[in-house]
């Protein structure tokens, strides 16, 4: 199971930073941004191998379930 920032969202934010820098902004003047989108990924194959049972309510809330 993994809960963390959405990678695609982080890449889009990085691209906006690069754009601002290429347009002349100083990197030190750019604000630090926290991730805003997070995703929950559950690997059922590994859970079964470890003998763990994942509650159905958690599976429903997951953004991605790896079988």
CHARMM-style PDB file with segment names, atoms N, HN, CA, C and O in Angstrom:
ATOM      1  N   UNK     1       0.851  -1.154   0.000  1.00  0.00      PROA
ATOM      2  CA  UNK     1       0.000   0.000   0.000  1.00  0.00      PROA
ATOM      3  C   UNK     1       0.904   1.226   0.000  1.00  0.00      PROA
ATOM      4  O   UNK     1       1.935   1.268   0.670  1.00  0.00      PROA
ATOM      5  N   UNK     2       0.485   2.214  -0.769  1.00  0.00      PROA
ATOM      6  HN  UNK     2      -0.353   2.180  -1.314  1.00  0.00      PROA
ATOM      7  CA  UNK     2       1.245   3.448  -0.861  1.00  0.00      PROA
ATOM      8  C   UNK     2       0.284   4.629  -0.880  1.00  0.00      PROA
ATOM      9  O   UNK     2      -0.727   4.611  -1.583  1.00  0.00      PROA
ATOM     10  N   UNK     3       0.607   5.647  -0.107  1.00  0.00      PROA
ATOM     11  HN  UNK     3       1.427   5.662   0.464  1.00  0.00      PROA
ATOM     12  CA  UNK     3      -0.164   6.881  -0.113  1.00  0.00      PROA
ATOM     13  C   UNK     3       0.831   8.005  -0.279  1.00  0.00      PROA
ATOM     14  O   UNK     3       1.663   8.242   0.597  1.00  0.00      PROA
ATOM     15  N   UNK     4       0.747   8.702  -1.405  1.00  0.00      PROA
ATOM     16  HN  UNK     4       0.070   8.510  -2.116  1.00  0.00      PROA
ATOM     17  CA  UNK     4       1.712   9.766  -1.650  1.00  0.00      PROA
ATOM     18  C   UNK     4       1.231  10.722  -2.713  1.00  0.00      PROA
ATOM     19  O   UNK     4       0.131  10.570  -3.245  1.00  0.00      PROA
ATOM     20  N   UNK     5       2.053  11.709  -3.025  1.00  0.00      PROA
ATOM     21  HN  UNK     5       2.947  11.832  -2.593  1.00  0.00      PROA
ATOM     22  CA  UNK     5       1.656  12.706  -4.017  1.00  0.00      PROA
ATOM     23  C   UNK     5       1.522  12.096  -5.408  1.00  0.00      PROA
ATOM     24  O   UNK     5       2.215  11.139  -5.753  1.00  0.00      PROA
ATOM     25  N   UNK     6       0.630  12.661  -6.189  1.00  0.00      PROA
ATOM     26  HN  UNK     6       0.067  13.438  -5.909  1.00  0.00      PROA
ATOM     27  CA  UNK     6       0.405  12.232  -7.559  1.00  0.00      PROA
ATOM     28  C   UNK     6       1.593  12.671  -8.409  1.00  0.00      PROA
ATOM     29  O   UNK     6       1.887  13.865  -8.478  1.00  0.00      PROA
ATOM     30  N   UNK     7       2.278  11.739  -9.053  1.00  0.00      PROA
ATOM     31  HN  UNK     7       2.039  10.769  -8.997  1.00  0.00      PROA
ATOM     32  CA  UNK     7       3.490  12.046  -9.831  1.00  0.00      PROA
ATOM     33  C   UNK     7       3.199  12.978 -10.995  1.00  0.00      PROA
ATOM     34  O   UNK     7       3.956  13.916 -11.244  1.00  0.00      PROA
ATOM     35  N   UNK     8       2.125  12.729 -11.699  1.00  0.00      PROA
ATOM     36  HN  UNK     8       1.510  11.967 -11.497  1.00  0.00      PROA
ATOM     37  CA  UNK     8       1.786  13.580 -12.844  1.00  0.00      PROA
ATOM     38  C   UNK     8       1.590  15.028 -12.441  1.00  0.00      PROA
ATOM     39  O   UNK     8       2.017  15.943 -13.146  1.00  0.00      PROA
ATOM     40  N   UNK     9       0.946  15.232 -11.309  1.00  0.00      PROA
ATOM     41  HN  UNK     9       0.599  14.489 -10.736  1.00  0.00      PROA
ATOM     42  CA  UNK     9       0.732  16.587 -10.805  1.00  0.00      PROA
ATOM     43  C   UNK     9       2.065  17.254 -10.466  1.00  0.00      PROA
ATOM     44  O   UNK     9       2.252  18.442 -10.730  1.00  0.00      PROA
ATOM     45  N   UNK    10       2.988  16.491  -9.882  1.00  0.00      PROA
ATOM     46  HN  UNK    10       2.836  15.526  -9.668  1.00  0.00      PROA
ATOM     47  CA  UNK    10       4.305  17.050  -9.549  1.00  0.00      PROA
ATOM     48  C   UNK    10       5.077  17.454 -10.805  1.00  0.00      PROA
ATOM     49  O   UNK    10       5.761  18.477 -10.807  1.00  0.00      PROA
ATOM     50  N   UNK    11       4.972  16.653 -11.878  1.00  0.00      PROA
ATOM     51  HN  UNK    11       4.416  15.822 -11.876  1.00  0.00      PROA
ATOM     52  CA  UNK    11       5.668  16.979 -13.131  1.00  0.00      PROA
ATOM     53  C   UNK    11       5.085  18.251 -13.756  1.00  0.00      PROA
ATOM     54  O   UNK    11       5.829  19.077 -14.286  1.00  0.00      PROA
ATOM     55  N   UNK    12       3.761  18.411 -13.696  1.00  0.00      PROA
ATOM     56  HN  UNK    12       3.157  17.741 -13.265  1.00  0.00      PROA
ATOM     57  CA  UNK    12       3.148  19.628 -14.239  1.00  0.00      PROA
ATOM     58  C   UNK    12       3.600  20.855 -13.455  1.00  0.00      PROA
ATOM     59  O   UNK    12       3.857  21.908 -14.038  1.00  0.00      PROA
ATOM     60  N   UNK    13       3.696  20.724 -12.151  1.00  0.00      PROA
ATOM     61  HN  UNK    13       3.488  19.868 -11.676  1.00  0.00      PROA
ATOM     62  CA  UNK    13       4.159  21.848 -11.333  1.00  0.00      PROA
ATOM     63  C   UNK    13       5.623  22.175 -11.639  1.00  0.00      PROA
ATOM     64  O   UNK    13       6.005  23.344 -11.682  1.00  0.00      PROA
ATOM     65  N   UNK    14       6.430  21.151 -11.849  1.00  0.00      PROA
ATOM     66  HN  UNK    14       6.120  20.201 -11.815  1.00  0.00      PROA
ATOM     67  CA  UNK    14       7.840  21.371 -12.183  1.00  0.00      PROA
ATOM     68  C   UNK    14       7.956  22.113 -13.515  1.00  0.00      PROA
ATOM     69  O   UNK    14       8.809  22.986 -13.675  1.00  0.00      PROA
ATOM     70  N   UNK    15       7.097  21.759 -14.460  1.00  0.00      PROA
ATOM     71  HN  UNK    15       6.404  21.050 -14.330  1.00  0.00      PROA
ATOM     72  CA  UNK    15       7.126  22.431 -15.762  1.00  0.00      PROA
ATOM     73  C   UNK    15       6.788  23.914 -15.614  1.00  0.00      PROA
ATOM     74  O   UNK    15       7.373  24.749 -16.304  1.00  0.00      PROA
ATOM     75  N   UNK    16       5.863  24.248 -14.734  1.00  0.00      PROA
ATOM     76  HN  UNK    16       5.388  23.570 -14.173  1.00  0.00      PROA
ATOM     77  CA  UNK    16       5.541  25.669 -14.538  1.00  0.00      PROA
ATOM     78  C   UNK    16       6.718  26.411 -13.903  1.00  0.00      PROA
ATOM     79  O   UNK    16       6.948  27.581 -14.208  1.00  0.00      PROA
ATOM     80  N   UNK    17       7.454  25.748 -13.032  1.00  0.00      PROA
ATOM     81  HN  UNK    17       7.267  24.797 -12.784  1.00  0.00      PROA
ATOM     82  CA  UNK    17       8.654  26.363 -12.436  1.00  0.00      PROA
ATOM     83  C   UNK    17       9.703  26.619 -13.511  1.00  0.00      PROA
ATOM     84  O   UNK    17      10.308  27.691 -13.551  1.00  0.00      PROA
ATOM     85  N   UNK    18       9.920  25.634 -14.383  1.00  0.00      PROA
ATOM     86  HN  UNK    18       9.429  24.763 -14.351  1.00  0.00      PROA
ATOM     87  CA  UNK    18      10.902  25.785 -15.461  1.00  0.00      PROA
ATOM     88  C   UNK    18      10.496  26.949 -16.360  1.00  0.00      PROA
ATOM     89  O   UNK    18      11.340  27.749 -16.765  1.00  0.00      PROA
ATOM     90  N   UNK    19       9.205  27.042 -16.670  1.00  0.00      PROA
ATOM     91  HN  UNK    19       8.520  26.392 -16.341  1.00  0.00      PROA
ATOM     92  CA  UNK    19       8.702  28.131 -17.502  1.00  0.00      PROA
ATOM     93  C   UNK    19       9.002  29.484 -16.866  1.00  0.00      PROA
ATOM     94  O   UNK    19       9.456  30.403 -17.547  1.00  0.00      PROA
ATOM     95  N   UNK    20       8.753  29.608 -15.578  1.00  0.00      PROA
ATOM     96  HN  UNK    20       8.384  28.861 -15.025  1.00  0.00      PROA
ATOM     97  CA  UNK    20       9.000  30.874 -14.882  1.00  0.00      PROA
ATOM     98  C   UNK    20      10.484  31.219 -14.872  1.00  0.00      PROA
ATOM     99  O   UNK    20      10.855  32.381 -15.040  1.00  0.00      PROA
ATOM    100  N   UNK    21      11.330  30.220 -14.678  1.00  0.00      PROA
ATOM    101  HN  UNK    21      11.029  29.276 -14.542  1.00  0.00      PROA
ATOM    102  CA  UNK    21      12.785  30.453 -14.656  1.00  0.00      PROA
ATOM    103  C   UNK    21      13.280  30.876 -16.038  1.00  0.00      PROA
ATOM    104  O   UNK    21      14.100  31.786 -16.160  1.00  0.00      PROA
ATOM    105  N   UNK    22      12.773  30.208 -17.082  1.00  0.00      PROA
ATOM    106  HN  UNK    22      12.107  29.468 -16.983  1.00  0.00      PROA
ATOM    107  CA  UNK    22      13.182  30.564 -18.438  1.00  0.00      PROA
ATOM    108  C   UNK    22      12.699  31.959 -18.833  1.00  0.00      PROA
ATOM    109  O   UNK    22      13.284  32.594 -19.711  1.00  0.00      PROA
ATOM    110  N   UNK    23      11.648  32.428 -18.196  1.00  0.00      PROA
ATOM    111  HN  UNK    23      11.173  31.911 -17.484  1.00  0.00      PROA
ATOM    112  CA  UNK    23      11.147  33.783 -18.466  1.00  0.00      PROA
ATOM    113  C   UNK    23      11.839  34.838 -17.615  1.00  0.00      PROA
ATOM    114  O   UNK    23      11.490  36.017 -17.684  1.00  0.00      PROA
ATOM    115  N   UNK    24      12.824  34.423 -16.805  1.00  0.00      PROA
ATOM    116  HN  UNK    24      13.108  33.465 -16.749  1.00  0.00      PROA
ATOM    117  CA  UNK    24      13.640  35.384 -16.081  1.00  0.00      PROA
ATOM    118  C   UNK    24      13.464  35.428 -14.577  1.00  0.00      PROA
ATOM    119  O   UNK    24      14.144  36.214 -13.916  1.00  0.00      PROA
ATOM    120  N   UNK    25      12.590  34.627 -14.010  1.00  0.00      PROA
ATOM    121  HN  UNK    25      12.038  33.989 -14.546  1.00  0.00      PROA
ATOM    122  CA  UNK    25      12.410  34.634 -12.555  1.00  0.00      PROA
ATOM    123  C   UNK    25      13.621  34.001 -11.882  1.00  0.00      PROA
ATOM    124  O   UNK    25      14.225  33.065 -12.406  1.00  0.00      PROA
ATOM    125  N   UNK    26      13.959  34.522 -10.725  1.00  0.00      PROA
ATOM    126  HN  UNK    26      13.468  35.282 -10.299  1.00  0.00      PROA
ATOM    127  CA  UNK    26      15.062  33.937  -9.967  1.00  0.00      PROA
ATOM    128  C   UNK    26      14.523  32.738  -9.183  1.00  0.00      PROA
ATOM    129  O   UNK    26      13.489  32.854  -8.525  1.00  0.00      PROA
ATOM    130  N   UNK    27      15.203  31.589  -9.241  1.00  0.00      PROA
ATOM    131  HN  UNK    27      16.042  31.494  -9.776  1.00  0.00      PROA
ATOM    132  CA  UNK    27      14.736  30.400  -8.511  1.00  0.00      PROA
ATOM    133  C   UNK    27      14.562  30.650  -7.014  1.00  0.00      PROA
ATOM    134  O   UNK    27      13.661  30.084  -6.394  1.00  0.00      PROA
ATOM    135  N   UNK    28      15.407  31.483  -6.435  1.00  0.00      PROA
ATOM    136  HN  UNK    28      16.138  31.943  -6.939  1.00  0.00      PROA
ATOM    137  CA  UNK    28      15.311  31.761  -4.997  1.00  0.00      PROA
ATOM    138  C   UNK    28      14.045  32.536  -4.646  1.00  0.00      PROA
ATOM    139  O   UNK    28      13.596  32.500  -3.500  1.00  0.00      PROA
ATOM    140  N   UNK    29      13.467  33.237  -5.621  1.00  0.00      PROA
ATOM    141  HN  UNK    29      13.832  33.266  -6.551  1.00  0.00      PROA
ATOM    142  CA  UNK    29      12.264  34.025  -5.374  1.00  0.00      PROA
ATOM    143  C   UNK    29      10.977  33.223  -5.552  1.00  0.00      PROA
ATOM    144  O   UNK    29       9.903  33.697  -5.181  1.00  0.00      PROA
ATOM    145  N   UNK    30      11.068  32.028  -6.108  1.00  0.00      PROA
ATOM    146  HN  UNK    30      11.941  31.644  -6.409  1.00  0.00      PROA
ATOM    147  CA  UNK    30       9.874  31.215  -6.335  1.00  0.00      PROA
ATOM    148  C   UNK    30       9.454  30.538  -5.030  1.00  0.00      PROA
ATOM    149  O   UNK    30      10.301  30.043  -4.287  1.00  0.00      PROA
ATOM    150  N   UNK    31       8.162  30.516  -4.754  1.00  0.00      PROA
ATOM    151  HN  UNK    31       7.474  30.918  -5.358  1.00  0.00      PROA
ATOM    152  CA  UNK    31       7.690  29.901  -3.510  1.00  0.00      PROA
ATOM    153  C   UNK    31       7.779  28.375  -3.552  1.00  0.00      PROA
ATOM    154  O   UNK    31       7.686  27.763  -4.616  1.00  0.00      PROA
ATOM    155  N   UNK    32       7.955  27.788  -2.402  1.00  0.00      PROA
ATOM    156  HN  UNK    32       8.031  28.285  -1.538  1.00  0.00      PROA
ATOM    157  CA  UNK    32       7.935  26.328  -2.286  1.00  0.00      PROA
ATOM    158  C   UNK    32       6.474  25.902  -2.246  1.00  0.00      PROA
ATOM    159  O   UNK    32       5.686  26.434  -1.464  1.00  0.00      PROA
ATOM    160  N   UNK    33       6.121  24.949  -3.083  1.00  0.00      PROA
ATOM    161  HN  UNK    33       6.761  24.517  -3.718  1.00  0.00      PROA
ATOM    162  CA  UNK    33       4.736  24.494  -3.138  1.00  0.00      PROA
ATOM    163  C   UNK    33       4.627  23.076  -2.599  1.00  0.00      PROA
ATOM    164  O   UNK    33       5.454  22.213  -2.893  1.00  0.00      PROA
ATOM    165  N   UNK    34       3.604  22.863  -1.814  1.00  0.00      PROA
ATOM    166  HN  UNK    34       2.932  23.564  -1.575  1.00  0.00      PROA
ATOM    167  CA  UNK    34       3.322  21.528  -1.289  1.00  0.00      PROA
ATOM    168  C   UNK    34       2.423  20.787  -2.275  1.00  0.00      PROA
ATOM    169  O   UNK    34       1.621  21.412  -2.969  1.00  0.00      PROA
ATOM    170  N   UNK    35       2.548  19.457  -2.345  1.00  0.00      PROA
ATOM    171  HN  UNK    35       3.200  18.949  -1.781  1.00  0.00      PROA
ATOM    172  CA  UNK    35       1.637  18.700  -3.213  1.00  0.00      PROA
ATOM    173  C   UNK    35       0.192  18.890  -2.760  1.00  0.00      PROA
ATOM    174  O   UNK    35      -0.089  19.000  -1.567  1.00  0.00      PROA
ATOM    175  N   UNK    36      -0.716  18.926  -3.730  1.00  0.00      PROA
ATOM    176  HN  UNK    36      -0.488  18.836  -4.700  1.00  0.00      PROA
ATOM    177  CA  UNK    36      -2.129  19.106  -3.409  1.00  0.00      PROA
ATOM    178  C   UNK    36      -2.954  17.867  -3.744  1.00  0.00      PROA
ATOM    179  O   UNK    36      -4.047  17.687  -3.208  1.00  0.00      PROA
ATOM    180  N   UNK    37      -2.441  17.022  -4.618  1.00  0.00      PROA
ATOM    181  HN  UNK    37      -1.552  17.169  -5.053  1.00  0.00      PROA
ATOM    182  CA  UNK    37      -3.164  15.812  -5.004  1.00  0.00      PROA
ATOM    183  C   UNK    37      -2.385  14.590  -4.525  1.00  0.00      PROA
ATOM    184  O   UNK    37      -1.192  14.457  -4.800  1.00  0.00      PROA
ATOM    185  N   UNK    38      -3.056  13.716  -3.819  1.00  0.00      PROA
ATOM    186  HN  UNK    38      -4.025  13.824  -3.596  1.00  0.00      PROA
ATOM    187  CA  UNK    38      -2.449  12.492  -3.304  1.00  0.00      PROA
ATOM    188  C   UNK    38      -3.216  11.298  -3.851  1.00  0.00      PROA
ATOM    189  O   UNK    38      -4.394  11.406  -4.193  1.00  0.00      PROA
ATOM    190  N   UNK    39      -2.542  10.163  -3.929  1.00  0.00      PROA
ATOM    191  HN  UNK    39      -1.586  10.075  -3.651  1.00  0.00      PROA
ATOM    192  CA  UNK    39      -3.210   8.959  -4.416  1.00  0.00      PROA
ATOM    193  C   UNK    39      -2.885   7.768  -3.513  1.00  0.00      PROA
ATOM    194  O   UNK    39      -1.806   7.673  -2.928  1.00  0.00      PROA
ATOM    195  N   UNK    40      -3.849   6.880  -3.425  1.00  0.00      PROA
ATOM    196  HN  UNK    40      -4.726   6.957  -3.900  1.00  0.00      PROA
ATOM    197  CA  UNK    40      -3.716   5.659  -2.637  1.00  0.00      PROA
ATOM    198  C   UNK    40      -3.656   4.484  -3.607  1.00  0.00      PROA
ATOM    199  O   UNK    40      -4.573   4.282  -4.402  1.00  0.00      PROA
ATOM    200  N   UNK    41      -2.574   3.712  -3.540  1.00  0.00      PROA
ATOM    201  HN  UNK    41      -1.828   3.877  -2.894  1.00  0.00      PROA
ATOM    202  CA  UNK    41      -2.392   2.537  -4.399  1.00  0.00      PROA
ATOM    203  C   UNK    41      -2.249   1.317  -3.501  1.00  0.00      PROA
ATOM    204  O   UNK    41      -1.476   1.326  -2.542  1.00  0.00      PROA
ATOM    205  N   UNK    42      -3.003   0.263  -3.820  1.00  0.00      PROA
ATOM    206  HN  UNK    42      -3.630   0.255  -4.599  1.00  0.00      PROA
ATOM    207  CA  UNK    42      -2.976  -0.969  -3.022  1.00  0.00      PROA
ATOM    208  C   UNK    42      -2.575  -2.125  -3.925  1.00  0.00      PROA
ATOM    209  O   UNK    42      -3.151  -2.315  -4.996  1.00  0.00      PROA
ATOM    210  N   UNK    43      -1.588  -2.892  -3.490  1.00  0.00      PROA
ATOM    211  HN  UNK    43      -1.120  -2.738  -2.620  1.00  0.00      PROA
ATOM    212  CA  UNK    43      -1.132  -4.069  -4.226  1.00  0.00      PROA
ATOM    213  C   UNK    43      -1.721  -5.308  -3.546  1.00  0.00      PROA
ATOM    214  O   UNK    43      -1.220  -5.763  -2.518  1.00  0.00      PROA
ATOM    215  N   UNK    44      -2.789  -5.841  -4.138  1.00  0.00      PROA
ATOM    216  HN  UNK    44      -3.195  -5.471  -4.973  1.00  0.00      PROA
ATOM    217  CA  UNK    44      -3.469  -6.996  -3.541  1.00  0.00      PROA
ATOM    218  C   UNK    44      -2.634  -8.273  -3.620  1.00  0.00      PROA
ATOM    219  O   UNK    44      -2.712  -9.124  -2.735  1.00  0.00      PROA
ATOM    220  N   UNK    45      -1.840  -8.404  -4.674  1.00  0.00      PROA
ATOM    221  HN  UNK    45      -1.777  -7.712  -5.394  1.00  0.00      PROA
ATOM    222  CA  UNK    45      -1.016  -9.601  -4.823  1.00  0.00      PROA
ATOM    223  C   UNK    45      -0.024  -9.721  -3.664  1.00  0.00      PROA
ATOM    224  O   UNK    45       0.158 -10.801  -3.102  1.00  0.00      PROA
ATOM    225  N   UNK    46       0.602  -8.621  -3.317  1.00  0.00      PROA
ATOM    226  HN  UNK    46       0.454  -7.743  -3.773  1.00  0.00      PROA
ATOM    227  CA  UNK    46       1.550  -8.618  -2.203  1.00  0.00      PROA
ATOM    228  C   UNK    46       0.832  -8.808  -0.880  1.00  0.00      PROA
ATOM    229  O   UNK    46       1.328  -9.507   0.004  1.00  0.00      PROA
ATOM    230  N   UNK    47      -0.333  -8.191  -0.738  1.00  0.00      PROA
ATOM    231  HN  UNK    47      -0.736  -7.623  -1.456  1.00  0.00      PROA
ATOM    232  CA  UNK    47      -1.108  -8.342   0.500  1.00  0.00      PROA
ATOM    233  C   UNK    47      -1.473  -9.810   0.719  1.00  0.00      PROA
ATOM    234  O   UNK    47      -1.367 -10.324   1.832  1.00  0.00      PROA
ATOM    235  N   UNK    48      -1.902 -10.475  -0.344  1.00  0.00      PROA
ATOM    236  HN  UNK    48      -1.989 -10.057  -1.249  1.00  0.00      PROA
ATOM    237  CA  UNK    48      -2.245 -11.905  -0.229  1.00  0.00      PROA
ATOM    238  C   UNK    48      -1.011 -12.739   0.121  1.00  0.00      PROA
ATOM    239  O   UNK    48      -1.088 -13.663   0.930  1.00  0.00      PROA
ATOM    240  N   UNK    49       0.135 -12.402  -0.499  1.00  0.00      PROA
ATOM    241  HN  UNK    49       0.198 -11.652  -1.157  1.00  0.00      PROA
ATOM    242  CA  UNK    49       1.370 -13.145  -0.226  1.00  0.00      PROA
ATOM    243  C   UNK    49       1.791 -12.995   1.235  1.00  0.00      PROA
ATOM    244  O   UNK    49       2.400 -13.901   1.802  1.00  0.00      PROA
ATOM    245  N   UNK    50       1.470 -11.858   1.840  1.00  0.00      PROA
ATOM    246  HN  UNK    50       0.975 -11.121   1.379  1.00  0.00      PROA
ATOM    247  CA  UNK    50       1.799 -11.626   3.248  1.00  0.00      PROA
ATOM    248  C   UNK    50       0.709 -12.128   4.192  1.00  0.00      PROA
ATOM    249  O   UNK    50       0.859 -12.069   5.412  1.00  0.00      PROA
ATOM    250  N   UNK    51      -0.385 -12.619   3.621  1.00  0.00      PROA
ATOM    251  HN  UNK    51      -0.507 -12.666   2.629  1.00  0.00      PROA
ATOM    252  CA  UNK    51      -1.480 -13.123   4.437  1.00  0.00      PROA
ATOM    253  C   UNK    51      -2.353 -12.028   5.022  1.00  0.00      PROA
ATOM    254  O   UNK    51      -2.999 -12.226   6.051  1.00  0.00      PROA
ATOM    255  N   UNK    52      -2.374 -10.874   4.372  1.00  0.00      PROA
ATOM    256  HN  UNK    52      -1.849 -10.712   3.536  1.00  0.00      PROA
ATOM    257  CA  UNK    52      -3.170  -9.749   4.850  1.00  0.00      PROA
ATOM    258  C   UNK    52      -4.479  -9.657   4.073  1.00  0.00      PROA
ATOM    259  O   UNK    52      -4.533  -9.955   2.880  1.00  0.00      PROA
ATOM    260  N   UNK    53      -5.520  -9.243   4.764  1.00  0.00      PROA
ATOM    261  HN  UNK    53      -5.476  -9.000   5.733  1.00  0.00      PROA
ATOM    262  CA  UNK    53      -6.802  -9.028   4.104  1.00  0.00      PROA
ATOM    263  C   UNK    53      -7.100  -7.532   4.118  1.00  0.00      PROA
ATOM    264  O   UNK    53      -7.114  -6.901   5.175  1.00  0.00      PROA
ATOM    265  N   UNK    54      -7.334  -6.979   2.943  1.00  0.00      PROA
ATOM    266  HN  UNK    54      -7.323  -7.491   2.085  1.00  0.00      PROA
ATOM    267  CA  UNK    54      -7.613  -5.553   2.818  1.00  0.00      PROA
ATOM    268  C   UNK    54      -9.128  -5.361   2.859  1.00  0.00      PROA
ATOM    269  O   UNK    54      -9.842  -5.985   2.074  1.00  0.00      PROA
ATOM    270  N   UNK    55      -9.633  -4.515   3.753  1.00  0.00      PROA
ATOM    271  HN  UNK    55      -9.053  -4.008   4.390  1.00  0.00      PROA
ATOM    272  CA  UNK    55     -11.078  -4.294   3.853  1.00  0.00      PROA
ATOM    273  C   UNK    55     -11.654  -3.733   2.547  1.00  0.00      PROA
ATOM    274  O   UNK    55     -11.020  -2.903   1.896  1.00  0.00      PROA
ATOM    275  N   UNK    56     -12.836  -4.179   2.172  1.00  0.00      PROA
ATOM    276  HN  UNK    56     -13.351  -4.853   2.701  1.00  0.00      PROA
ATOM    277  CA  UNK    56     -13.462  -3.695   0.926  1.00  0.00      PROA
ATOM    278  C   UNK    56     -13.660  -2.176   0.909  1.00  0.00      PROA
ATOM    279  O   UNK    56     -13.589  -1.557  -0.153  1.00  0.00      PROA
ATOM    280  N   UNK    57     -13.906  -1.577   2.064  1.00  0.00      PROA
ATOM    281  HN  UNK    57     -13.963  -2.080   2.927  1.00  0.00      PROA
ATOM    282  CA  UNK    57     -14.090  -0.122   2.105  1.00  0.00      PROA
ATOM    283  C   UNK    57     -12.813   0.614   1.710  1.00  0.00      PROA
ATOM    284  O   UNK    57     -12.871   1.689   1.114  1.00  0.00      PROA
ATOM    285  N   UNK    58     -11.666   0.037   2.042  1.00  0.00      PROA
ATOM    286  HN  UNK    58     -11.619  -0.837   2.527  1.00  0.00      PROA
ATOM    287  CA  UNK    58     -10.388   0.640   1.657  1.00  0.00      PROA
ATOM    288  C   UNK    58     -10.137   0.455   0.165  1.00  0.00      PROA
ATOM    289  O   UNK    58      -9.599   1.346  -0.493  1.00  0.00      PROA
ATOM    290  N   UNK    59     -10.524  -0.692  -0.366  1.00  0.00      PROA
ATOM    291  HN  UNK    59     -10.960  -1.416   0.168  1.00  0.00      PROA
ATOM    292  CA  UNK    59     -10.361  -0.946  -1.803  1.00  0.00      PROA
ATOM    293  C   UNK    59     -11.191   0.027  -2.630  1.00  0.00      PROA
ATOM    294  O   UNK    59     -10.764   0.466  -3.698  1.00  0.00      PROA
ATOM    295  N   UNK    60     -12.366   0.357  -2.138  1.00  0.00      PROA
ATOM    296  HN  UNK    60     -12.713   0.000  -1.271  1.00  0.00      PROA
ATOM    297  CA  UNK    60     -13.241   1.284  -2.852  1.00  0.00      PROA
ATOM    298  C   UNK    60     -12.630   2.697  -2.894  1.00  0.00      PROA
ATOM    299  O   UNK    60     -12.771   3.414  -3.885  1.00  0.00      PROA
ATOM    300  N   UNK    61     -11.968   3.070  -1.833  1.00  0.00      PROA
ATOM    301  HN  UNK    61     -11.853   2.487  -1.029  1.00  0.00      PROA
ATOM    302  CA  UNK    61     -11.383   4.417  -1.742  1.00  0.00      PROA
ATOM    303  C   UNK    61     -10.064   4.548  -2.481  1.00  0.00      PROA
ATOM    304  O   UNK    61      -9.607   5.665  -2.723  1.00  0.00      PROA
ATOM    305  N   UNK    62      -9.437   3.426  -2.848  1.00  0.00      PROA
ATOM    306  HN  UNK    62      -9.809   2.519  -2.652  1.00  0.00      PROA
ATOM    307  CA  UNK    62      -8.129   3.453  -3.499  1.00  0.00      PROA
ATOM    308  C   UNK    62      -8.236   4.045  -4.912  1.00  0.00      PROA
ATOM    309  O   UNK    62      -9.222   3.827  -5.615  1.00  0.00      PROA
ATOM    310  N   UNK    63      -7.213   4.789  -5.306  1.00  0.00      PROA
ATOM    311  HN  UNK    63      -6.412   4.967  -4.735  1.00  0.00      PROA
ATOM    312  CA  UNK    63      -7.155   5.332  -6.657  1.00  0.00      PROA
ATOM    313  C   UNK    63      -6.748   4.259  -7.656  1.00  0.00      PROA
ATOM    314  O   UNK    63      -7.162   4.288  -8.815  1.00  0.00      PROA
ATOM    315  N   UNK    64      -5.929   3.306  -7.196  1.00  0.00      PROA
ATOM    316  HN  UNK    64      -5.593   3.283  -6.255  1.00  0.00      PROA
ATOM    317  CA  UNK    64      -5.482   2.212  -8.059  1.00  0.00      PROA
ATOM    318  C   UNK    64      -5.339   0.955  -7.220  1.00  0.00      PROA
ATOM    319  O   UNK    64      -4.826   1.001  -6.102  1.00  0.00      PROA
ATOM    320  N   UNK    65      -5.796  -0.171  -7.764  1.00  0.00      PROA
ATOM    321  HN  UNK    65      -6.213  -0.208  -8.673  1.00  0.00      PROA
ATOM    322  CA  UNK    65      -5.660  -1.458  -7.100  1.00  0.00      PROA
ATOM    323  C   UNK    65      -4.905  -2.373  -8.057  1.00  0.00      PROA
ATOM    324  O   UNK    65      -5.353  -2.622  -9.176  1.00  0.00      PROA
ATOM    325  N   UNK    66      -3.757  -2.870  -7.607  1.00  0.00      PROA
ATOM    326  HN  UNK    66      -3.393  -2.668  -6.698  1.00  0.00      PROA
ATOM    327  CA  UNK    66      -2.946  -3.781  -8.399  1.00  0.00      PROA
ATOM    328  C   UNK    66      -3.315  -5.197  -8.009  1.00  0.00      PROA
ATOM    329  O   UNK    66      -3.206  -5.580  -6.844  1.00  0.00      PROA
ATOM    330  N   UNK    67      -3.755  -5.976  -8.993  1.00  0.00      PROA
ATOM    331  HN  UNK    67      -3.844  -5.665  -9.939  1.00  0.00      PROA
ATOM    332  CA  UNK    67      -4.195  -7.335  -8.704  1.00  0.00      PROA
ATOM    333  C   UNK    67      -3.063  -8.256  -8.960  1.00  0.00      PROA
ATOM    334  OT1 UNK    67      -3.200  -9.467  -8.784  1.00  0.00      PROA
TER     335      UNK     67
END
